[in-house]
Amino acid sequence: MKKYMIILSLTLVIGLGSTYGAIYERTNRLFVIERNKNGNAVQYDVCLNDDGDLADVDPVKAYWVLENGQQKSLNLVERKYAYGIYSQQKLGKNRFAISLAALKDRKIVVEVIGDGYKALVPIDGKPSILERVYVQAEEKLVGLPKVHYVDLFGLTTQAKTPVKERVIP
């Protein structure tokens, strides 16, 4: 977990990448990562075929949504070490397991639940639908920011009650 925080900290200092040129026309939002630094967020979407099924190759895409609504791609360091998708494994029709670059050991399962695709991951030990991640960090004059905590927010899969887990590095 400490490695995850260090890598996430690194990305807080790095600037945004180039304009996100290929925003998919047929996408569904899974979850976002927000930070206390500014109103920019990394959004994770599923990419769908014309028939509404998950794309067979790389069905989850991540990109910046800036405060002004503009979308930008993640830069190389962000993709490789923090916010990018490390792996995407097909588990069956319309079901994938993904892991984020900075959180390789915590699999997120993407599948249809109710009215759309959801990101399933344990939050506070409960099977949950991941909706939002919040990173609280302190900027430093020199070096990496200090991450104070990361909050995971979602809904339990059974009762659909709000659930939160705070991870402290």
Helices and strands as residue ranges (DSSP letters): H 2-13, E 27-35, E 41-47, E 60-65, E 71-72, H 76-81, E 85-92, E 95-100, E 103-113, E 116-123, E 126-138, E 146-156, E 162-167
